[in-house]
Amino acid sequence: MPTPTPKSTPTPLTHDGPVRWGILGAGVIAGSAGADLRDTPDNTVHAVGARDLDRARALADTLGAPVAYGSYAELVADPDVDVVYVATTHGQHHEHALLAVEAGKPVLVEKAFTLTERQAREVVDAAGARGVFCMEAMWTRLHPLVRRAREIVAAGTIGEVVSVTADHGWAFDYDPAHRLFDLAAGGSALLDLGVYAATFPWLFLGAPDDVVATGRRSPTGSDATVAMLWSYADGRYANVSCTVEAFSPCEATVVGTGGWLTFRRPLFRPTSLLVHVGSPRDGVEEELTAPVEGNGYRPQFAEVARCLRAGLVESPLVPHADTVAIMGLMDRARLAVGARFPADD
């Protein structure tokens, strides 16, 4: 049996200035999240790296970053970059996360973390071995209403949770070259939309005992619609669905023995939380809201900065074990509908 690679202890970030970020990628997500990163206290965008230097320079100028690189390797080698944000397409996350980790850089990897559970485990194991921080950019887990809902459930306000329903659907015109349908880019309804829907039952029910899935594929072979039933030995269950073929309510409901919670659309960045305690006829309802600044990404960047200052290798709010396990559930569902990546082999 091979000897396990010893894990190293991360060194807390100690310099007095803001946390200096390098963004890998110059696409839509890099621009949207990068604007929030620029405006998050104790954080600054130091550099942008892309395969096209002109695109990297354009985004760097927009975000006020002083440095732009025409390659990813140059960015992760920059000694003034404290942490790397991987904002490339799904199919590149594994390679680019490892590139940062091998350079000794803490890394925040855009969701979905990787293409497969195996790839996810390789990234978190490599980060642990090098003693560098690593986190999936699952910003929904850090949303103030999601955190408040977990407190409400933990307090027993709606009784014992018995089921969770979550859906995320958006209609996209079919284009074989689009990132949602291109298998080489990691095209997948599950990885792009379903990962959000799967987060809700995981947060309120934990790991299921069994998963069954149905759905259909696009002409390229990517999963276009997927519905999952998560079952638990004690009778609890979750219905999770996603599609790139139709619009859906894009909401989530947590049902307890004494009431329910409903996250109003869009579930990945809920606008309000309906708390219903009691029966449908005579229960008491309260609608909670929380201000979401910018595009909604700021809490995740603040959490990364907090963890780096504390010398943590992972965030307790987005633990590695959850990221890897949810990737495994999506593997099972995706393969059940016959959608395969080359990385599955």
Secondary structure, 3 states (H helix, E strand, C coil): CCCCCCCCCCCCCCCCCCEEEEEECCCHHHHHHHHHHHCCCCEEEEEEECCCHHHHHHHHHHHCCCEEECCHHHHHHCCCCCEEEECCCHHHHHHHHHHHHHCCCCEEEECCCCCCHHHHHHHHHHHHHHCCCEEEECHHHHCHHHHHHHHHHHCCCCCCEEEEEEEEECCCCCCCCCCCCCHHHCCCHHHHHHHHHHHHHHHHHCCCCEEEEEEEECCCCCEEEEEEEEECCCCCEEEEEEECCCCCCCCEEEEECCEEEEECCCCCCCCCEEEEECCCCCCEEEEECCCCCCCCCHHHHHHHHHHHHHCCCCECCECHHHHHHHHHHHHHHHHHCCCCCHHHC
